[in-house]
């Protein structure tokens, strides 16, 4: 086929095939395009109306002065939060957009040298959240408080206030775990070097007019996420079972039409999934690969949350200290592991700007992330954390963390005496 006429004949034949089979191609293509656009539209509309209809409350948790339990207790708390998951029928999902599960926001706040643990939740879940906390920490104290973000101006930066902020994103695939609390345990004594110590140390050094906010906005995921194709592909890659993409109905249809072209010049060959003999798994994987596979499978075996991780360093301009940014990011980087997974500031949300209109673009980014933090927005980069990972990132420091900046309950709470008079 070395002349223009041969090419024209082939193109004409291919066009004729498309013309004759348009009735099979068009409905499939239209369905997929319509489905994507419709779900985006219904989802956007429904989420806005859903969020506006919710009533929220902020709870401050004062941890006990003596906590002998490790982060595993907090893992049980996060497992309890998955009880808000709701299943929807097809009509609710595709016509009403009712797939927005309830959400929670776990927030660690450094305020001028004092440390606060906040939980923002819908009012309808307040009793459930408190019950889950008391189940793990009976001596904790929980108080409903004003939303601390509302104490600050609606627009920042301004003449008095400056800020730096960023969302965070994973470096590797979501099933790969970050360092969890197991990694912080001493191999000989079994005691844990609480990773919260480094974080609270930075928060405790904040002076007047200085604030650091760390936020985890959580939305529970159903177990379907743990077993879907994307997660299965990660495990298959680790075990060497990936021999090619799994062919679906649309793949086979496209294969047929591609062979209409190829069949004009050579015998038709349809795609097949290649199979090859493999050595036993224990001989194919290196020690680190075996450890990685074990960690991924353990992570996928736990309940998970879609998570927005967001950080803001806020301060009055005369005392705004950019050194606090690096210090705090360094403290949370202790959870990173290059052999497993890490998280890093997301460039799209990070408050920096270069070149054209630098000052205006920087102010736009700063106000955007500030408003998203105050609204507990989940737009932008998201991560998926298991309950174990969340418990490692957000838990009440044990009694080994002596920071005076942590506001704890003054005394151990006890049950009322059995013979206490209750009335005449």
C-alpha positions as CSV (number, residue, x, y, z in Angstrom):
1,X,0.0,0.0,0.0
2,X,2.3,2.7,-1.3
3,X,-0.1,5.1,-3.1
4,X,-2.8,7.5,-2.2
5,X,-5.6,5.5,-3.9
6,X,-4.9,2.5,-1.6
7,X,-5.1,4.6,1.5
8,X,-8.3,6.2,0.2
9,X,-9.8,2.7,-0.3
10,X,-8.9,1.6,3.2
11,X,-10.3,4.8,4.8
12,X,-13.5,4.5,2.7
13,X,-13.9,0.9,3.8
14,X,-13.4,1.8,7.5
15,X,-15.8,4.7,7.2
16,X,-18.4,2.4,5.7
17,X,-18.0,0.0,8.5
18,X,-18.5,2.8,11.1
19,X,-21.5,4.0,9.1
20,X,-23.1,0.6,9.0
21,X,-22.5,-0.1,12.7
22,X,-23.3,3.4,14.1
23,X,-26.4,2.1,15.8
24,X,-24.1,-0.1,18.0
25,X,-21.4,2.4,18.7
26,X,-23.4,5.6,19.3
27,X,-25.6,4.4,22.2
28,X,-22.6,3.0,24.1
29,X,-20.6,6.2,23.6
30,X,-23.5,8.4,24.4
31,X,-24.4,6.4,27.6
32,X,-20.9,6.8,29.0
33,X,-20.6,10.5,28.2
34,X,-24.1,11.2,29.6
35,X,-23.5,9.2,32.7
36,X,-20.3,11.1,33.6
37,X,-21.9,14.5,32.9
38,X,-25.1,13.7,34.7
39,X,-23.4,12.4,37.8
40,X,-21.2,15.5,37.9
41,X,-24.3,17.8,37.6
42,X,-26.5,15.9,40.1
43,X,-23.5,15.5,42.5
44,X,-22.6,19.2,42.4
45,X,-26.3,20.3,42.9
46,X,-27.0,17.7,45.6
47,X,-23.9,18.3,47.6
48,X,-24.5,22.0,47.8
49,X,-28.1,21.6,49.0
50,X,-27.2,18.7,51.3
51,X,-24.4,20.7,53.0
52,X,-26.6,23.7,53.5
53,X,-29.3,21.7,55.2
54,X,-27.0,20.2,57.8
55,X,-26.7,21.5,61.4
56,X,-23.2,21.4,62.8
57,X,-21.5,21.5,66.2
58,X,-17.9,21.7,67.4
59,X,-16.8,19.6,70.3
60,X,-13.6,20.1,72.2
61,X,-12.2,17.0,73.8
62,X,-10.0,17.4,77.0
63,X,-8.0,14.2,77.2
64,X,-7.3,12.6,80.6
65,X,-4.1,13.5,82.4
66,X,-3.1,9.9,82.5
67,X,-3.6,7.9,79.3
68,X,-2.1,4.5,79.4
69,X,-3.8,3.4,76.2
70,X,-2.1,3.8,72.9
71,X,-3.5,4.9,69.5
72,X,-5.2,1.6,69.1
73,X,-8.0,2.9,71.2
74,X,-8.5,5.8,68.8
75,X,-8.6,3.2,66.0
76,X,-11.7,1.7,67.7
77,X,-13.2,5.2,67.8
78,X,-12.8,5.7,64.0
79,X,-14.2,2.2,63.4
80,X,-17.3,3.4,65.3
81,X,-17.7,6.4,63.1
82,X,-18.2,4.2,60.0
83,X,-21.6,3.3,61.5
84,X,-23.0,6.4,59.7
85,X,-22.6,4.8,56.3
86,X,-25.9,4.6,54.4
87,X,-26.7,2.4,51.4
88,X,-28.8,3.9,48.5
89,X,-30.9,2.5,45.8
90,X,-30.3,3.1,42.1
91,X,-32.9,5.9,41.9
92,X,-31.5,7.8,44.9
93,X,-28.0,7.5,43.6
94,X,-28.5,8.4,39.9
95,X,-31.5,10.7,40.0
96,X,-31.2,12.4,43.4
97,X,-27.5,12.3,43.8
98,X,-27.9,10.8,47.3
99,X,-24.4,9.4,47.7
100,X,-22.9,12.0,50.0
101,X,-22.2,10.3,53.3
102,X,-22.1,12.2,56.5
103,X,-18.7,13.6,57.4
104,X,-16.6,14.5,60.4
105,X,-13.7,16.9,60.9
106,X,-10.9,16.0,63.3
107,X,-8.9,19.1,64.1
108,X,-5.7,19.7,66.1
109,X,-5.1,23.4,66.9
110,X,-2.2,25.2,68.3
111,X,-3.4,28.6,69.7
112,X,-0.7,30.8,71.2
113,X,1.0,28.0,73.0
114,X,-2.1,26.0,73.9
115,X,-3.2,22.8,72.2
116,X,-6.8,21.9,71.5
117,X,-8.5,18.8,70.1
118,X,-11.7,19.5,68.2
119,X,-14.2,17.3,66.5
120,X,-16.8,18.9,64.2
121,X,-19.8,16.8,63.5
122,X,-23.4,17.1,62.5
123,X,-25.6,17.6,65.6
124,X,-27.5,14.4,64.9
125,X,-24.3,12.5,65.5
126,X,-23.1,14.3,68.6
127,X,-24.3,11.6,71.0
128,X,-22.7,8.9,69.0
129,X,-19.4,10.7,68.8
130,X,-19.4,11.4,72.5
131,X,-20.3,7.7,73.3
132,X,-17.4,6.5,71.1
133,X,-15.0,8.8,72.9
134,X,-16.1,7.9,76.4
135,X,-16.0,4.2,75.4
136,X,-12.3,4.5,74.8
137,X,-11.4,7.3,77.2
138,X,-13.9,7.2,80.2
139,X,-12.1,10.0,82.0
140,X,-12.1,12.4,79.0
141,X,-14.2,15.6,79.1
142,X,-16.2,16.8,76.1
143,X,-17.6,20.3,75.8
144,X,-19.6,21.9,73.0
145,X,-17.8,25.1,72.0
146,X,-18.0,27.9,69.6
147,X,-16.3,27.3,66.2
148,X,-12.9,28.7,66.8
149,X,-12.5,29.6,63.1
150,X,-15.3,32.2,63.5
151,X,-13.2,34.2,66.0
152,X,-11.0,35.3,63.1
153,X,-11.7,37.8,60.3
154,X,-13.8,36.5,57.3
155,X,-11.0,37.6,54.9
156,X,-7.4,36.6,55.5
157,X,-4.8,37.9,54.6
158,X,-5.6,41.5,55.5
159,X,-3.8,44.4,57.1
160,X,-3.3,42.6,60.4
161,X,-3.2,38.9,59.5
162,X,-1.1,36.7,57.2
163,X,-1.2,32.9,56.6
164,X,0.4,30.0,54.8
165,X,-1.6,26.9,54.0
166,X,-1.8,23.7,51.9
167,X,-3.7,20.6,51.3
168,X,-1.8,17.3,51.4
169,X,-1.7,14.5,48.9
170,X,-0.2,11.0,48.7
171,X,3.1,10.3,46.9
172,X,2.2,6.7,46.2
173,X,-1.1,4.8,45.7
174,X,-3.6,4.9,48.5
175,X,-3.4,1.2,49.5
176,X,0.2,1.7,50.5
177,X,0.1,2.8,54.1
178,X,2.1,5.5,55.9
179,X,4.0,4.7,59.1
180,X,1.4,3.6,61.6
181,X,1.7,3.3,65.4
182,X,3.3,-0.1,65.2
183,X,6.5,1.5,63.7
184,X,6.9,3.8,66.8
185,X,7.0,0.9,69.3
186,X,10.3,-0.1,70.8
187,X,11.2,-3.6,69.7
188,X,12.6,-4.6,73.1
189,X,10.4,-2.9,75.7
190,X,7.3,-2.7,73.5
191,X,6.7,0.9,74.7
192,X,5.7,3.5,72.1
193,X,7.5,6.7,71.3
194,X,4.3,8.7,70.8
195,X,4.6,10.5,67.4
196,X,2.3,13.2,68.9
197,X,5.2,14.4,71.0
198,X,7.0,16.1,68.1
199,X,3.8,17.7,66.9
200,X,2.7,19.0,70.2
201,X,6.3,20.3,70.8
202,X,6.0,22.6,67.8
203,X,2.4,23.7,68.7
204,X,3.6,24.4,72.3
205,X,6.2,26.9,71.1
206,X,3.6,29.3,69.5
207,X,3.6,32.7,71.0
208,X,1.0,35.5,71.1
209,X,-0.8,36.0,67.8
210,X,0.5,32.7,66.4
211,X,-1.8,29.8,65.4
212,X,-1.4,26.5,63.6
213,X,-4.5,24.5,62.4
214,X,-4.4,20.9,61.2
215,X,-7.6,19.4,59.8
216,X,-8.7,15.9,58.7
217,X,-12.2,16.1,57.1
218,X,-13.4,12.5,57.0
219,X,-16.1,10.7,54.9
220,X,-16.4,7.0,55.5
221,X,-16.1,4.7,52.5
222,X,-18.0,1.5,52.0
223,X,-16.1,-1.8,51.8
224,X,-16.5,-1.7,48.0
225,X,-13.5,0.7,47.9
226,X,-11.2,-1.9,49.5
227,X,-12.0,-4.5,46.8
228,X,-12.4,-2.5,43.7
229,X,-10.3,-2.8,40.6
230,X,-7.8,-0.1,41.4
231,X,-6.9,-1.6,44.8
232,X,-6.8,-5.1,43.4
233,X,-4.4,-3.9,40.7
234,X,-2.0,-2.7,43.3
235,X,-2.0,-6.1,45.0
236,X,-1.7,-7.9,41.7
237,X,1.3,-5.7,40.8
238,X,3.0,-6.5,44.0
239,X,2.5,-10.3,43.5
240,X,3.4,-10.2,39.9
241,X,-0.1,-11.3,38.8
242,X,-0.6,-8.5,36.4
243,X,-0.4,-10.0,32.9
244,X,-2.4,-7.3,31.1
245,X,-5.5,-5.3,31.5
246,X,-8.8,-7.2,32.0
247,X,-10.9,-6.9,28.9
248,X,-14.4,-5.7,29.3
249,X,-17.4,-5.6,26.9
250,X,-16.3,-2.2,25.5
251,X,-12.8,-3.4,25.0
252,X,-13.9,-6.3,23.0
253,X,-16.2,-4.0,20.8
254,X,-13.3,-1.7,20.2
255,X,-11.1,-4.7,19.4
256,X,-13.6,-5.8,16.7
257,X,-13.5,-2.4,15.0
258,X,-9.8,-2.0,15.1
259,X,-9.5,-5.4,13.4
260,X,-11.7,-4.2,10.6
261,X,-8.7,-2.0,9.6
262,X,-6.0,-4.5,10.3
263,X,-7.9,-7.3,8.5
264,X,-7.4,-5.5,5.2
265,X,-3.6,-6.2,5.3
266,X,-3.0,-9.1,7.7
267,X,-4.8,-12.0,9.4
268,X,-7.1,-10.9,12.3
269,X,-5.7,-11.3,15.8
270,X,-7.9,-10.6,18.8
271,X,-6.5,-9.6,22.2
272,X,-6.1,-12.3,24.7
273,X,-4.9,-12.3,28.3
274,X,-1.5,-13.8,28.3
275,X,-0.7,-16.4,30.9
276,X,2.8,-17.5,32.0
277,X,4.2,-19.9,34.5
278,X,5.4,-18.3,37.6
279,X,7.7,-19.3,40.5
280,X,6.2,-19.5,44.0
281,X,5.5,-16.1,45.5
282,X,8.0,-16.5,48.3
283,X,10.8,-17.0,45.8
284,X,9.8,-14.1,43.6
285,X,9.6,-11.3,46.2
286,X,12.4,-9.6,48.0
287,X,12.2,-9.1,51.8
288,X,11.0,-5.5,51.4
289,X,8.4,-6.6,48.7
290,X,7.0,-9.2,51.1
291,X,6.8,-6.6,53.9
292,X,5.1,-4.2,51.5
293,X,2.6,-6.7,50.3
294,X,1.7,-7.6,53.9
295,X,1.3,-4.0,54.8
296,X,-1.0,-3.3,51.8
297,X,-3.2,-6.3,52.4
298,X,-3.5,-5.3,56.1
299,X,-4.4,-1.8,55.2
300,X,-7.1,-3.0,52.7
301,X,-8.5,-5.2,55.4
302,X,-9.5,-2.2,57.5
303,X,-12.3,0.3,57.2
304,X,-11.3,3.5,55.3
305,X,-12.2,7.1,55.1
306,X,-11.9,9.5,52.2
307,X,-9.9,12.3,53.8
308,X,-9.0,15.9,53.2
309,X,-5.9,16.7,55.1
310,X,-5.3,20.5,55.3
311,X,-2.9,22.7,57.3
312,X,-2.9,26.5,58.0
313,X,-0.3,28.6,59.7
314,X,-2.0,31.8,60.8
315,X,-0.5,34.8,62.5
316,X,-0.6,38.5,63.0
317,X,1.8,40.1,60.6
318,X,4.2,41.5,63.2
319,X,4.7,38.0,64.7
320,X,4.1,35.7,61.6
321,X,7.0,33.3,61.7
322,X,7.6,31.2,58.5
323,X,10.0,29.0,60.4
324,X,7.0,27.4,62.1
325,X,5.9,26.1,58.7
326,X,9.0,24.0,58.2
327,X,9.0,22.9,61.8
328,X,5.4,21.6,61.7
329,X,5.7,20.0,58.3
330,X,8.9,18.3,59.5
331,X,7.0,17.0,62.5
332,X,4.2,15.4,60.4
333,X,6.8,14.0,57.9
334,X,7.7,11.4,60.6
335,X,4.8,9.4,59.3
336,X,6.4,9.2,55.8
337,X,8.1,6.0,54.7
338,X,9.8,5.8,51.2
339,X,9.3,2.1,51.1
340,X,5.6,2.4,51.7
341,X,3.8,5.8,51.3
342,X,4.2,9.4,52.1
343,X,2.2,12.6,51.9
344,X,3.4,16.0,50.7
345,X,1.9,19.5,50.3
346,X,-0.3,19.8,47.2
347,X,1.1,22.3,44.7
348,X,-2.3,23.4,43.4
349,X,-3.5,24.4,46.9
350,X,-0.2,25.6,48.4
351,X,-0.1,29.3,49.0
352,X,2.7,30.5,46.7
353,X,2.8,32.3,43.4
354,X,5.5,33.2,40.9
355,X,5.9,35.5,38.0
356,X,2.8,37.3,36.7
357,X,0.5,39.1,39.2
358,X,2.4,37.4,42.0
359,X,0.9,39.4,44.9
360,X,-2.7,39.1,43.6
361,X,-2.5,35.4,42.9
362,X,-0.9,34.7,46.3
363,X,-3.7,36.5,48.1
364,X,-6.3,34.6,46.0
365,X,-4.8,31.2,47.0
366,X,-4.6,32.3,50.7
367,X,-8.2,33.3,50.9
368,X,-9.3,30.2,49.0
369,X,-7.7,27.7,51.4
370,X,-8.7,29.8,54.4
371,X,-12.4,29.7,53.4
372,X,-12.1,26.0,52.6
373,X,-10.7,25.3,56.0
374,X,-13.5,27.2,57.7
375,X,-16.2,25.5,55.7
376,X,-14.5,22.1,56.1
377,X,-14.6,21.7,52.3
378,X,-13.4,18.5,50.6
379,X,-12.7,20.0,47.2
380,X,-9.3,19.3,45.7
381,X,-6.7,16.7,46.5
382,X,-8.1,13.8,48.6
383,X,-6.4,10.8,50.3
384,X,-7.8,7.6,51.6
385,X,-6.7,6.6,55.1
386,X,-7.5,3.4,57.0
387,X,-8.7,3.6,60.6
388,X,-5.2,2.5,61.7
389,X,-3.6,5.4,59.8
390,X,-6.0,7.9,61.1
391,X,-5.5,6.7,64.7
392,X,-1.8,7.2,64.2
393,X,-2.3,10.8,62.8
394,X,-4.9,11.9,65.3
395,X,-5.0,10.6,68.8
396,X,-4.7,11.9,72.3
397,X,-1.1,11.8,73.6
398,X,-0.2,9.2,76.2
399,X,1.1,10.0,79.6
400,X,4.7,10.0,78.2
401,X,4.1,13.3,76.4
402,X,4.6,15.9,79.1
403,X,3.9,19.0,77.1
404,X,2.2,21.6,79.4
405,X,0.5,23.1,76.3
406,X,-2.0,20.2,76.2
407,X,-5.2,21.1,78.0
408,X,-6.2,18.0,80.0
409,X,-8.9,17.1,82.5
410,X,-7.8,18.3,86.0
411,X,-8.7,15.1,87.8
412,X,-9.8,11.5,87.1
413,X,-13.5,11.2,86.8
414,X,-15.2,8.5,88.9
415,X,-18.6,7.0,89.3
416,X,-21.0,8.4,91.9
417,X,-21.2,6.6,95.3
418,X,-23.7,3.7,95.3
419,X,-25.4,5.1,98.5
420,X,-25.7,8.7,97.2
421,X,-29.2,10.1,98.2
422,X,-31.3,10.8,95.2
423,X,-34.4,12.3,96.9
424,X,-37.0,11.7,99.4
